[in-house]
Amino acid sequence: MSLTILGTLVLITTAVIFQPWKLFIDTEVQEEIPTIQQTPKSTIEPTESQPSPSESTSKESSEQQSSESNPIVLSQGALISHEHKTSGTIKILQLADGSRILRLEDLSTSDGPRVEVWLTDAPVIEGLDGWFVFDDGKYESLGAIKGNKGNQNYKIPDDLDLSEFTSVSLWCVTFAVSFGAAELGSN
């Protein structure tokens, strides 16, 4: 095999593994906080007198507002930088139906190969000492990061015991390093 072919194969393999173009491309995701529509617990019995159209519209509007429930913040934390400059807020939210999501708000980090959102039991340590600790203990991947900028939601499995997790890491699986992390504090 000639050196040219070998060099080309090494270059292609390196590009596939390291994906250096991701350092120069931003992917912004703007997801809304999910709301759950709840059905009213009681129905209004019809009366002999019919409400005026404006009263009816007003009642429908207030019923719709009361049937939507805002999520409860279970815990939250601020992201610190590790391998790459990272900022934003992490929130664990419980929706009205009891489901939970991890929400990244105002996220700003670098994109990279195979960066995942992990719930972990590791301490958040600033500096180089904190870059490599998150795969040492218990962790749960919530999936690949949707974008390196913006607001994003990640479903937390219903059977996952959140009391076992104390932090969140934006973990690069390819290089086994944290891009950034946040300690989760109770609300």
N, C-alpha and C positions, 0 to 999 in steps of 0.2 A: 504494500500500500504506500503510495507516495505521501510525502510530507504535506503537500497541499491538501489532499483529501483528508488526512488525519487532522490537520489544523482546522479545516472546515467542520469536521465532525465534533471536535472539541469546542469550537466556538458555538455551534448550534446547541450542543448539550448544555453548555454553560448558560446560554441565553434562556433556554427552556427552564432550567432550575432557578436561576437568579432573577429572571424577569426584570432587568434593569430599567426598562421603559416605565415601569410603575412609579419610579421615583419622580417622574416628570409629568405624570398625568393624575389629575384629581377626579374622583367620582363623588358627586354630591347627591345625597339622598335626603328627601324631605318628607317624612311620614308623619301623619297626624297621630295624636294619642287616640287609641281606639275608645269608642264609647259603645255601651251595650244598651240597646233599646229594651226597656222592660214593659211588659203589658200591665195596664192598670189593674190594681187588685180588685176594684169594685166597678161595676158599671152604673151609670146614672139612669135611674128609672125615668121613663117618659112622664111628663106632667101634662096637665090639660092646657096650660098656656105655653106656647112655643116661644123661645127666646128670639130676640131680634138678631139679624145677621151679624151685627157688630159684637153682641154679647156672645154669640156662638163662636165667632172667630177668636175672641179673647179667651174663652174657656178652652178651646182646642189648643191654642198656643201655650197656655199655662199647663194643660195636661201633658203636652208633648215635652215641655221643659222638665216637668217633674218625673216623666217616665225615662229620661236619660239620667244616668248616674255618673258622676265623676269618679275616676279611679282613686284609690287610697294609696298614698306613698308609704310603703313598708320599710324601705331603707334607701339611703342615697350616699353618694360620695363624689369627690372631685378627682378627675384624672390627673396623674403626674406623668412626667416624661421618663421614659427609659431609653431604649435603643434609638427611638426617633422622637422629635419634639411632638408632644401630645397634650391636648387640653380638651375640656368638656366636662359634663356632668353625667353620672350614672344614677338611674333611679330604678328601683324595683317597685312596680305598680301592681295592685290587685284591682281587677275590674269588677263590676257589679255582679257578674255571673260567677265570681270566685276564681277565674283564671288569672294567671300572673304573666307579666311581661317584664323584661329588662329593657329599659329605654336609655339610649345614648342621646344626649342633648348637646347641641352646639359643638359636636365632635370636630376636631381638627387634628389629623395625624398624617403620616405618610402612608401611601398604599404599598403593598408588598405582596410577595407570593404567599398564599395560604395563610392569611391573617384571620384568626377566629376570635369570637367573643367567648371567654371562659369565665364561669363562676368557679372560684377556688377557695381553698382553706389556708392559703399561704399568706404570710404577712406582706404588707406593701412596704418595701424598703427603697428609699431614695438612692440614686446613684447606681454605679455598676454592680454593686452587690445585689440589687433588686432585679436585675435583668433576667436571671435564670432560675428563679425559685418556684415558679408557678406550676411546673410539671413534676415537682418533687413529692407532692402529696395528693390529696383528693381534688379533682377538678371535673367540671361538666362543660362540654362544648355546647354552645347554643347555636353554632353554625358559623359559616364564613361571614366576615364583615361585609355589609351591603355596599358600603362606600367609605371613603376616608374623610368625608366632610358631611355635616348636616345632623339631622334628627332621625333616629332609627329605632324600631321596635323588634325585639326578639322574644318569641314565645318560650316560657319556662315550662318544662314538663309538669303535669299535674301532680305526679307522685314524687317529685323532687323535694327533699326536706331542706328548706333554705337555712335552717339553723346550723347546718353543717358547713356553710360557706360564709367567708368573711370578706372576700374581695373579688374584684373583677379584673381580668387582664385582657388586653388586646394582644393575643399570642400569635407569633409567627411560627407556624408548625415547621416550615422548611428549615429555619435556622435555630429553632428551639430558644427563642428570645422574646421577651415582652417589649412591645412598642410603647406601652403605657399601661398604668394600672390605677385602680381606685380602691380604697378601703371603704367597705360598706358600714355606715353608721345607722343606728336605729333612729326612727323619726320621732 
